[in-house]
C-alpha cells in the first residue's frame, strides 16, 4: 500500500511518517538515498526523516557521503564549537553537491537540538574518503595521540606524513603521476601500521579514534592511486570507496552504539547500482551482509524536474531539467499512483507488482554526472526495501540563499 506524504519540508507534524517508522522497525542503520545529488526535495526530506527518527526512534547520528575529516569539523560545531552553521558549511562542504542552503538548515537544527537536549546529543559523521580534501587537522589529530602514546614513534610518523599533508585538493592531486601517487599510498599505509602499533599498548578511546583517523588517511591515498587510463583500476578504486564507506559506518555504529541515518546517493545505499561495472557491491549490500534486518534501504525516484550535476573533475554544479518520465521508465508507472508524493514498502508488494518491480528499466539517476542517452537501468524492487516517489523536484538552493524551507 502506498502511503501519502503530507510534505517534504522538515517542519510540521509527522503523523504521515508513522507507517515509514513501522517499515524501518528496529533497524540500527537506515540508508536514505537520493536519485540526484542536487534536488531540494530530497535534501529537505532527509532532514524531515532524520528529525522523526531522532524524536521517535532514538537515532543520534546523521551520516553523509562526504569526507571523514569534514564530518569531524561539522560534529565539533554541533557539540558546541564556535562559528555558525553557514560558516561551517562553507568551510566543510565547499565544492561538494551538499554546499547548499538545505544542509545549513539541517546543521542549524542539529545544533539547536543539542542545546535543548544536552542529555541526548546528535552527531554528524562523514563516512567517505577525503574528497575533495583531507585537510591538515585530521593529520594533527593522529600525531597528537601518537605523541602521547608513544613519543618515540612520532619522528617517523611526521616523516611519513610530511609529503602527504594536507591533501587540500584531491582533483589537483590526481594530476600527479600514478607511480608517485602509489608510493604515497604505501607511505600512508605504513603510517597507519605505525599508529596502530603505537596506540595498541595504551588502548583507550582516544587511541581507537586516532587509528580511525589514520585509517581514513590511508584509505584516501589508496583510492587516489588509481590509473585513470585503466578502466579496471578505476573500477577497483570505486569498489574500494564503497567498502570504505560501509566499514566506516559499521565502525561508528559499533564504537558509539548510535543508530544512524545514512545519507548517500541511491547507488550507494541500495543493494544494486545502475552502474554495476563500477559499483558491483554497493555500500548498502555490505551493510545488509553485516547487519541483516537491522539495515533498511530507502531509495528515491521522481517523475520530472530539475537538479544539479557537476563533472568528473569537480567543476561547477549546474542546473539540469528533465521532462516527465517516458512509458518505458519505472517512474512513469510509479507516478500514476493516486498520491502525488508517497512511500511504499517494496518487500510487501503483491506478487504481480513484485515481478514488475524486479525488472530492470530506464530510470532517472544523476550523481556527479548525468547521462540521458541512454538512461541507466535499474530493478528498483531488488535495489531497495522501501521507495519514496516524488512527482516533481527542484534544484537545490545555493548556499548564499537564506530563505526558510
GIHUSUL-V677336 format. One record per pair of residues at least 6 apart in sequence whose ideal C-beta (glycine too) atoms are under 8 Angstrom apart, sorted by the first residue. I is the first residue (numbers start at 1). J is the second residue. Records with the same first field share a line. If there is no record, write none. Layout:
I: J / J
This chain:
1: 344
2: 337 / 338 / 339 / 342 / 343 / 344
3: 16 / 19 / 20 / 339 / 342 / 343 / 344
4: 16 / 339 / 340 / 341 / 342
5: 16 / 339 / 341 / 342 / 343 / 388
6: 12 / 13 / 15 / 16
7: 48
8: 41 / 44 / 45 / 48 / 341 / 390
9: 44 / 48 / 405
10: 44 / 47 / 48 / 51 / 105 / 106 / 109 / 405
11: 405
14: 48 / 51 / 52 / 55 / 56
17: 48 / 49 / 52
19: 343
20: 49 / 52 / 343 / 386
21: 52 / 53 / 56 / 57
23: 296 / 343 / 345 / 385 / 386
24: 30 / 53 / 57 / 296 / 386
25: 293 / 296
26: 293 / 294
27: 259 / 291 / 293 / 294 / 295 / 296
28: 253 / 259 / 260 / 291 / 294 / 295
29: 249 / 253 / 259 / 260 / 262 / 287 / 291 / 294 / 295 / 296
30: 49 / 53 / 59 / 259 / 260 / 261 / 262 / 295 / 296 / 298
31: 262 / 264 / 268 / 269 / 270 / 283 / 284 / 287 / 295 / 296 / 297 / 298
32: 46 / 49 / 261 / 262 / 263 / 269 / 298
33: 264 / 265 / 266 / 267 / 268 / 269 / 270 / 297 / 298 / 299 / 300 / 384
34: 42 / 43 / 46 / 263 / 264 / 265 / 266 / 300
35: 42 / 266 / 299 / 300 / 301 / 302 / 363 / 364 / 365 / 366
36: 42 / 302 / 307 / 308 / 309 / 364 / 365 / 366 / 367 / 370 / 393
37: 97 / 265 / 307 / 308 / 309 / 310 / 366 / 367 / 368
38: 97 / 100 / 307 / 308 / 309 / 317 / 366 / 395 / 396
39: 302 / 305 / 306 / 307 / 308 / 393 / 394 / 395 / 396
40: 102 / 393 / 394 / 395 / 396 / 397
41: 302 / 390 / 393 / 394
42: 300 / 390 / 393
43: 98 / 100 / 102 / 103 / 106 / 396
44: 102 / 105 / 405
45: 300 / 388 / 390
46: 106 / 261 / 263
47: 102 / 105 / 106 / 109
49: 261 / 298
50: 59 / 62 / 106 / 261
51: 109
53: 59 / 259 / 261
54: 60 / 113 / 122
57: 259
58: 259
59: 122 / 258 / 259 / 260 / 261
60: 120 / 121 / 122 / 123 / 256 / 258 / 259
61: 122 / 123 / 124 / 125 / 252 / 256 / 258 / 259 / 260 / 261
62: 106 / 110 / 122 / 123 / 124 / 125 / 260 / 261 / 263
63: 71 / 124 / 125 / 126 / 127 / 249 / 252 / 260 / 261 / 262 / 263
64: 71 / 98 / 124 / 125 / 126 / 127 / 263 / 264
65: 126 / 127 / 128 / 245 / 263 / 264 / 265 / 268
66: 92 / 93 / 96 / 98 / 126 / 127 / 128
67: 126 / 128 / 129 / 130 / 131 / 132 / 133 / 134 / 220
68: 125 / 126 / 127 / 128 / 129 / 130 / 138 / 212 / 213 / 216 / 248
69: 126 / 130 / 133 / 134 / 135 / 137 / 138 / 213 / 216
70: 92 / 93 / 126 / 133 / 135
71: 92 / 124 / 125 / 126 / 127
72: 126 / 137 / 138 / 141
73: 88 / 91 / 92 / 135 / 137
74: 88 / 92 / 107 / 124 / 126
75: 123 / 124 / 125
77: 83 / 85 / 88 / 107 / 111
78: 107 / 110 / 111 / 114 / 121 / 122 / 123 / 124
79: 114 / 121 / 123
80: 114
81: 88
85: 104 / 105 / 107 / 108 / 111
86: 104 / 399
88: 107
89: 99 / 103 / 104 / 107 / 399
90: 99 / 399
93: 99 / 100 / 103 / 399
94: 132
95: 132 / 314
96: 132
97: 308 / 310 / 317 / 368 / 396
99: 399
100: 396 / 397 / 398 / 399
101: 396 / 397 / 398 / 399 / 400 / 401 / 402 / 403
102: 396 / 397 / 405
104: 399
105: 404 / 405
107: 124
110: 122 / 124
113: 121 / 122
114: 121 / 122
123: 256 / 258
125: 248 / 249 / 252 / 260
127: 244 / 245 / 248 / 249 / 252 / 262 / 264
128: 241 / 244 / 245 / 248
129: 216 / 219 / 220 / 223 / 224 / 241 / 244
130: 138 / 167 / 170 / 216 / 217 / 220
131: 170 / 220 / 223
132: 169 / 170 / 171 / 314
133: 166 / 167 / 168 / 169 / 170
134: 165 / 166 / 167 / 168 / 170 / 216 / 217 / 220
135: 166 / 167 / 168
136: 165 / 166
138: 213 / 216 / 217
139: 161 / 164 / 165 / 166 / 217
141: 209 / 210 / 213
142: 157 / 161 / 191 / 195 / 210 / 213 / 214 / 217
143: 154 / 157 / 158 / 161
145: 195 / 199 / 206 / 207 / 209 / 210
146: 153 / 154 / 157 / 194 / 195 / 198 / 199 / 210
147: 154
148: 202 / 206
149: 198 / 199 / 201 / 202 / 207 / 210
150: 197 / 198 / 199 / 201 / 202
153: 194 / 197 / 198
156: 194
157: 191 / 194 / 195 / 198
160: 187 / 188 / 190 / 191 / 194
161: 191 / 217
163: 184 / 187
164: 184 / 187 / 188 / 191 / 217 / 221
167: 173 / 220 / 221
170: 220 / 224 / 314
171: 313 / 314
173: 181 / 224
174: 181 / 224 / 228
178: 225 / 226 / 227 / 228
181: 221 / 224 / 225
182: 225
184: 221 / 224 / 225
185: 218 / 221 / 222 / 224 / 225
187: 221
188: 217 / 218 / 220 / 221 / 222
189: 218 / 221 / 222
191: 214 / 217 / 218
192: 211 / 214 / 215 / 217 / 218
195: 210 / 211 / 214
196: 211 / 214
199: 206 / 207 / 208 / 210 / 211
200: 207
208: 255
212: 248 / 251 / 255
216: 244 / 248
219: 240 / 244
222: 240
223: 237 / 240 / 241 / 244
224: 237
225: 237
226: 233 / 234 / 236 / 237
227: 233 / 234
228: 234
234: 278
235: 277 / 278
238: 278 / 279
239: 279 / 280 / 281
242: 268 / 279 / 281 / 282 / 283 / 286
243: 281 / 283 / 286
245: 264 / 268 / 283
246: 283 / 286 / 287 / 290
247: 286
249: 260 / 262 / 283 / 287
250: 287 / 290 / 291
252: 258 / 260
253: 259 / 260
262: 269 / 283 / 287
264: 283
265: 367
266: 274 / 299 / 300 / 365 / 383 / 384
267: 273 / 274 / 275 / 279 / 282 / 365 / 367
268: 279 / 282 / 283 / 284
269: 282 / 283 / 284 / 297 / 298 / 299 / 384
270: 282 / 284 / 285 / 297 / 299 / 383 / 384
271: 282 / 284 / 285 / 288 / 297 / 382 / 383 / 384
272: 282 / 285 / 378 / 379 / 382 / 383
273: 279 / 280 / 282 / 378
274: 363 / 365 / 376 / 377 / 378
275: 376
284: 295 / 297
287: 295
288: 295 / 297
296: 385 / 386
297: 383 / 384 / 385 / 386
298: 343 / 384 / 385 / 386 / 387 / 388
299: 380 / 383 / 384 / 386 / 387 / 388
300: 387 / 388 / 389 / 390
301: 330 / 331 / 334 / 363 / 364 / 380 / 387 / 388 / 389 / 390
302: 331 / 364 / 389 / 390 / 391 / 392 / 393
303: 324 / 325 / 331 / 332 / 334 / 335 / 389 / 390 / 391 / 392
304: 322 / 323 / 324 / 325 / 391 / 392 / 393
305: 321 / 322 / 392 / 393 / 394
306: 319 / 320 / 321 / 322 / 393 / 394 / 395
307: 319 / 320 / 366 / 370 / 393 / 395 / 396
308: 317 / 318 / 319 / 320 / 395 / 396
309: 317 / 318 / 320 / 366 / 367 / 368 / 369 / 370
310: 316 / 317 / 318 / 368 / 369
311: 368 / 369
312: 368 / 369
319: 395
320: 366 / 370
322: 364 / 372
324: 332 / 335
325: 331 / 332 / 335 / 364
326: 332 / 362
328: 361 / 362
329: 361 / 362 / 363 / 364 / 375
330: 357 / 361 / 362 / 363 / 378 / 380
331: 363 / 364 / 389
333: 356
334: 387 / 389
335: 389 / 391
337: 389
340: 391
341: 388 / 389 / 390 / 391
342: 388 / 389
343: 386 / 387 / 388 / 389
344: 386 / 387 / 389
345: 385 / 386
346: 354 / 357 / 380 / 381 / 384 / 385 / 386 / 387
347: 385 / 386
349: 357 / 381
354: 381
356: 381
357: 379 / 380 / 381 / 382
358: 379 / 381 / 382
359: 379
360: 377 / 378 / 379
361: 377 / 378 / 379
362: 374 / 375 / 376 / 377
363: 375 / 376 / 377 / 378 / 380
364: 375
365: 375 / 376 / 378
380: 387
397: 403
